[in-house]
Structure formats: C-alpha cells, structure tokens
Amino acid sequence: MINYLDLVDYILYHGERVPTRSGRCLKAFDFKLSWDLADGFPIVTTKKIHFKSVVTELLWFLKGGTDTKYLHEHGVTIWDEWADETGYLGPVYGHQWRNLKVDQIKYLIRELKTNPQSRRLLVNSWNVEQLHEMALPPCHYAFECYVRDRIWLDLKWHQRSVDVMLGLPFNISSYAILLTLLAKEVNLRPGKLIADLGNCHIYENHIEGASEQLCRFPMSLPTLHISSEKNIFELEPQDIWLENYDSHPPIKFEIAV
C-alpha cells in the first residue's frame, strides 16, 4: 500500500506520457491506497479541499439524483460541465445506486444488518445497458463492504479512471464519509477505507500544481462529525462537518471534460 503523495510522486517521475480525449497526460496502472479511519478523517491536507462540495455530491448520490437541481440548491456546480441545458445528466451514480431495478443502498444496509458475513455486500454503478445514456460513465464504478470482527465496517471502492490531482482527493473524502454513514446506520464502527485504482493519470496542465503539492508537508487529520439523528437518506449538507481541518492553500486545477 502507498499513500496519496507517493502516488502523485510515482506518476510524475515514472508515468507514461500519452494523448487522451481530454489532453495529454502522464499515466500508470494498478495502485492500492488504504486509510484507517481510527487515525482521523482521510482528507488531503496538502491543498484545501472544498468539503461542502464533497458532502453535497455524496448526499445527491444517496438521494438518487440525476440532474443538477439539488447540487445548485446548495451552491455546488461540479457537474455543470456534463449536464444538458436542463441540468439533466442521465442515469448516473444516483440512479444506479437507488433505482437499478432494486435499491442497492437499501439492499446493502439490510444485508449488513441481517447477514453481515455475506460476500454480496456490493454496490455496482457500471450498468452496461445504460452507459450510452450517461453524461459521464462511472469512474468509480463499484464499492464493497466487509464486516471485521463483528465491530468494524471496512469499505473498498474500485475506480477505472482516476484524475489524481482533481478527482481522487474528492473520491477519498467521499468514500470516507460514506463508510462512516453506513457504519452509523448499522451500528458498527468505521474501519478501513481501501482504494483499488486502475488507470491513474495526471494531466499535463496539472503537473506544475502536482509538483507544488509534493513540496508541502501533510498536516494532522481532522475529525468527522454527523450532527443529526436522521437516517442516511434524510441527511443534508449542514448535518456533516469537519472539526480541526487545517490545510495548505488551494491549488487551481482545471477540470478535464
């Protein structure tokens, strides 16, 4: 296992330079990253992460969202580049999680409560029949859960395409929140978070910022708080916040569409 900055360093100095549909990039394949949530909330501290956007996007997924209305209500515009003129995005993550013939999140929670040793504690977003209808095919296409020692809930997510500088820091925090919410829902403790990463890439116009980030020393991790007794589907962005999140200043990375 390596950490986030090790991954950035490896791709910068050992990545293969290739053209892509979104511009030239450095790429490498197959990495595993891991964090123990007992050590603190795993958010990148070598640049400022807009935590509200992370929370709002995740809650939008959990509510089954397929357009930008809920995001805009909370001042989040991170999906605007892919939406059509009405804000619609097609059957993206939220649709697949909540409306793929079955409600996969409700199924997962029910299984965690009644059959925690199941090997089917998995949510899948890679619906081949609907890929052509999605504004953006899923990058993080599945996640699975594991109950350890009847106390801890671990979560591993699988990602085929990894924008290391812009997207991955969001993914890390998002799945750490999801792990915490699921653990709370089923009366377990949030345990290990694991990333199974495929095509990891740094775009050419991100290289300067990536190099700057490598010169920054990581800070202590903050603590995640959930204030409400609402269930996982009723939570709103104001119900989730970080305590003692200290970070270096933001670094501007242009989004690749």
Backbone torsions as a table, in degrees:
resi	resn	phi	psi	omega
1	MET	NA	143.3	176.1
2	ILE	-123.5	169.8	175.3
3	ASN	-103.1	178.6	-172.9
4	TYR	-60.7	-46.9	-177.9
5	LEU	-67.3	-32.5	174.4
6	ASP	-61.3	-39.9	178.9
7	LEU	-64.2	-45.6	177.8
8	VAL	-58.3	-47.2	-178.9
9	ASP	-60.5	-44.6	-177.6
10	TYR	-62.6	-45.8	-176.9
11	ILE	-67.8	-39.2	179.4
12	LEU	-60.4	-38.1	-172.1
13	TYR	-104.4	-13.3	-178.6
14	HIS	-130.1	-1.3	-176.9
15	GLY	-70.2	153.0	177.5
16	GLU	-88.2	128.2	-178.5
17	ARG	-85.2	120.3	-174.4
18	VAL	-140.7	156.2	170.6
19	PRO	-82.2	148.3	175.2
20	THR	-137.3	175.4	178.7
21	ARG	-64.6	-20.3	-176.8
22	SER	-110.0	15.4	-179.5
23	GLY	113.4	167.2	-178.7
24	ARG	-69.9	148.0	-178.7
25	CYS	-151.6	167.5	168.5
26	LEU	-98.8	133.5	-176.5
27	LYS	-135.7	156.3	172.5
28	ALA	-152.6	165.1	-168.9
29	PHE	-129.2	138.9	167.6
30	ASP	76.1	92.7	176.8
31	PHE	-135.9	150.8	174.7
32	LYS	-121.2	129.0	174.0
33	LEU	-121.2	149.4	-176.9
34	SER	-147.1	144.7	176.7
35	TRP	-138.5	147.4	172.4
36	ASP	-105.8	116.4	-176.0
37	LEU	-66.6	-13.5	174.2
38	ALA	-67.3	-18.3	-179.3
39	ASP	-88.7	-1.9	-176.9
40	GLY	125.2	168.9	-178.0
41	PHE	-78.7	124.6	-172.0
42	PRO	-81.5	77.4	175.0
43	ILE	-110.1	143.8	178.3
44	VAL	-63.5	132.1	-179.9
45	THR	-112.2	-5.9	-179.8
46	THR	-82.6	-1.0	165.0
47	LYS	-154.9	158.7	-179.3
48	LYS	-75.3	128.4	175.5
49	ILE	-102.1	134.0	178.5
50	HIS	-79.5	90.2	-170.1
51	PHE	-62.4	-36.4	-179.4
52	LYS	-59.7	-38.1	178.3
53	SER	-65.2	-39.1	178.5
54	VAL	-61.9	-49.1	-178.7
55	VAL	-62.5	-47.2	-176.1
56	THR	-63.2	-42.6	178.7
57	GLU	-61.4	-45.6	-179.6
58	LEU	-61.8	-45.2	179.2
59	LEU	-64.2	-34.0	174.0
60	TRP	-61.4	-44.0	174.6
61	PHE	-57.3	-49.8	-174.5
62	LEU	-66.0	-23.1	176.9
63	LYS	-89.6	0.8	177.4
64	GLY	80.4	22.2	-174.6
65	GLY	-64.5	142.6	177.0
66	THR	-131.8	4.7	174.7
67	ASP	-137.9	177.3	-172.5
68	THR	-89.3	4.8	-174.0
69	LYS	-58.5	-52.9	-178.1
70	TYR	-62.3	-40.9	178.8
71	LEU	-60.8	-46.8	-178.5
72	HIS	-65.4	-34.0	177.9
73	GLU	-59.3	-24.9	-179.2
74	HIS	-111.9	17.8	173.1
75	GLY	73.7	25.4	-177.4
76	VAL	-110.6	128.4	-174.0
77	THR	-122.9	15.6	-170.1
78	ILE	-67.9	-14.9	178.7
79	TRP	-103.3	1.4	-173.0
80	ASP	-61.3	-34.6	-176.5
81	GLU	-62.7	-21.8	-177.0
82	TRP	-105.1	-10.1	-176.0
83	ALA	-78.7	153.5	174.0
84	ASP	-80.9	-173.4	-173.5
85	GLU	-65.3	-19.1	178.1
86	THR	-95.7	-3.4	-177.2
87	GLY	92.8	1.1	-176.8
88	TYR	-79.0	143.8	-177.3
89	LEU	-121.8	-1.7	-176.2
90	GLY	83.9	-173.5	-175.3
91	PRO	-78.8	65.9	-177.3
92	VAL	-80.1	-160.8	-169.1
93	TYR	-45.6	-50.6	-175.8
94	GLY	-58.8	-41.7	178.1
95	HIS	-63.3	-44.8	-178.0
96	GLN	-66.9	-39.0	-179.9
97	TRP	-67.3	-37.6	-169.6
98	ARG	-111.2	-19.4	-171.2
99	ASN	-134.0	27.5	179.2
100	LEU	-88.3	70.9	-175.1
101	LYS	65.1	-44.5	171.9
102	VAL	-121.6	159.9	174.6
103	ASP	-84.3	101.4	-173.1
104	GLN	-66.2	-32.9	-179.2
105	ILE	-71.2	-44.0	176.8
106	LYS	-63.0	-39.9	176.8
107	TYR	-60.7	-45.5	179.9
108	LEU	-59.9	-46.2	-179.5
109	ILE	-63.4	-42.3	179.1
110	ARG	-62.6	-43.2	179.0
111	GLU	-66.5	-39.5	177.9
112	LEU	-61.0	-34.7	-179.8
113	LYS	-78.0	-38.2	-170.7
114	THR	-105.9	-22.4	-176.3
115	ASN	-144.4	60.9	-170.2
116	PRO	-65.2	-16.5	178.5
117	GLN	-92.5	8.0	178.3
118	SER	-61.2	147.6	174.5
119	ARG	-99.0	17.7	-179.8
120	ARG	-116.8	26.9	-178.7
121	LEU	-84.8	67.2	-169.6
122	LEU	-135.9	140.7	174.2
123	VAL	-119.9	129.9	-172.9
124	ASN	-119.4	131.3	177.3
125	SER	-107.4	-7.3	-174.0
126	TRP	-87.0	77.4	-179.7
127	ASN	-91.5	98.8	-173.0
128	VAL	-58.1	-35.6	-178.0
129	GLU	-64.4	-24.2	-174.9
130	GLN	-114.7	5.0	-178.3
131	LEU	-55.9	-40.1	-177.0
132	HIS	-69.6	-15.6	179.0
133	GLU	-89.8	-11.9	-175.6
134	MET	-87.4	140.3	175.5
135	ALA	-62.7	-31.3	178.0
136	LEU	-147.6	118.8	177.1
137	PRO	-60.6	149.4	-175.5
138	PRO	-58.7	129.5	172.1
139	CYS	-82.0	-52.7	171.8
140	HIS	-92.4	103.5	-162.8
141	TYR	-98.6	-8.7	179.1
142	ALA	-164.7	155.6	168.4
143	PHE	-143.9	153.0	-179.8
144	GLU	-134.5	153.2	-178.1
145	CYS	-116.2	157.6	-178.7
146	TYR	-146.2	127.0	177.5
147	VAL	-94.2	120.6	-173.7
148	ARG	-112.1	125.1	177.0
149	ASP	57.1	25.5	178.0
150	ARG	61.6	12.1	-176.5
151	ILE	-124.1	-44.0	-169.9
152	TRP	-102.3	142.3	171.7
153	LEU	-108.8	120.1	175.7
154	ASP	-104.3	154.5	180.0
155	LEU	-140.5	132.0	173.3
156	LYS	-119.7	130.2	173.5
157	TRP	-111.9	151.7	-176.8
158	HIS	-114.8	130.3	-175.0
159	GLN	-134.5	125.2	-176.7
160	ARG	-84.2	-35.6	-174.6
161	SER	-129.2	122.6	-169.6
162	VAL	-127.2	105.2	170.8
163	ASP	-78.2	97.9	-165.7
164	VAL	-64.3	-37.5	-173.4
165	MET	-86.3	-35.7	-175.1
166	LEU	-103.7	-47.1	-173.9
167	GLY	-83.7	-43.3	-172.3
168	LEU	-60.7	-42.2	177.0
169	PRO	-57.5	-36.9	174.3
170	PHE	-63.6	-45.9	-177.9
171	ASN	-60.7	-42.2	-180.0
172	ILE	-58.8	-51.8	-178.6
173	SER	-66.3	-39.2	-178.4
174	SER	-62.0	-47.4	-179.0
175	TYR	-72.7	-25.8	173.6
176	ALA	-67.4	-39.5	175.4
177	ILE	-65.4	-46.2	-179.7
178	LEU	-58.5	-43.9	178.2
179	LEU	-58.9	-44.6	-179.4
180	THR	-64.3	-42.1	-180.0
181	LEU	-65.7	-42.9	178.9
182	LEU	-64.8	-41.6	179.0
183	ALA	-61.3	-43.3	178.0
184	LYS	-61.7	-40.3	-176.8
185	GLU	-64.8	-30.6	-174.4
186	VAL	-115.5	16.4	174.9
187	ASN	59.3	44.1	172.1
188	LEU	-120.7	172.7	177.6
189	ARG	-100.0	137.3	176.8
190	PRO	-66.2	126.9	-175.1
191	GLY	-109.6	-113.8	-175.0
192	LYS	-93.6	140.0	173.6
193	LEU	-112.4	128.4	-174.5
194	ILE	-128.6	133.9	176.3
195	ALA	-109.2	127.0	175.6
196	ASP	-109.7	103.6	-167.2
197	LEU	-110.4	133.4	179.0
198	GLY	-92.7	-105.9	-177.2
199	ASN	-77.2	103.0	-179.5
200	CYS	-100.1	128.9	-174.0
201	HIS	-141.1	149.1	173.3
202	ILE	-121.6	118.9	-179.3
203	TYR	-69.4	151.8	-177.9
204	GLU	-55.8	-39.1	-179.1
205	ASN	-78.9	3.2	173.7
206	HIS	-103.4	-7.7	-171.9
207	ILE	-63.5	-42.9	-178.9
208	GLU	-61.1	-45.5	178.9
209	GLY	-66.7	-36.0	177.7
210	ALA	-63.5	-42.8	178.8
211	SER	-63.6	-39.5	177.1
212	GLU	-63.0	-41.2	-178.5
213	GLN	-64.2	-35.5	179.6
214	LEU	-65.6	-20.5	179.5
215	CYS	-85.2	-3.8	-177.3
216	ARG	-98.9	140.6	-178.6
217	PHE	-89.0	129.5	-179.9
218	PRO	-60.4	148.8	178.9
219	MET	-103.7	172.1	179.2
220	SER	-63.1	147.6	-178.2
221	LEU	-80.1	145.7	179.4
222	PRO	-82.8	-176.7	178.4
223	THR	-115.9	134.8	178.0
224	LEU	-87.7	135.7	177.2
225	HIS	-124.1	140.5	173.6
226	ILE	-123.8	115.2	-168.7
227	SER	-87.3	-20.8	-168.0
228	SER	-104.6	153.7	173.1
229	GLU	-92.3	10.6	176.1
230	LYS	-62.2	156.9	175.0
231	ASN	-77.4	174.7	-171.6
232	ILE	-61.4	-25.7	-178.2
233	PHE	-89.0	-12.0	-176.3
234	GLU	-101.0	-10.3	-175.8
235	LEU	-63.5	148.4	175.2
236	GLU	-121.6	161.0	-175.0
237	PRO	-53.2	-34.3	-178.5
238	GLN	-70.2	-11.7	180.0
239	ASP	-82.6	-7.4	-173.8
240	ILE	-130.7	126.6	179.1
241	TRP	-152.7	167.8	178.5
242	LEU	-107.0	141.7	172.9
243	GLU	-108.3	133.0	177.6
244	ASN	64.0	44.4	173.5
245	TYR	-88.8	104.3	175.2
246	ASP	-109.1	137.1	-178.6
247	SER	-149.8	166.2	169.1
248	HIS	-72.0	167.3	-178.7
249	PRO	-62.5	161.5	177.0
250	PRO	-61.5	155.0	169.7
251	ILE	-123.7	127.7	-176.1
252	LYS	-79.2	119.8	173.3
253	PHE	-121.0	123.7	177.7
254	GLU	-70.7	137.7	-179.6
255	ILE	-75.4	141.0	176.4
256	ALA	-99.3	119.5	-176.5
257	VAL	-102.0	NA	NA
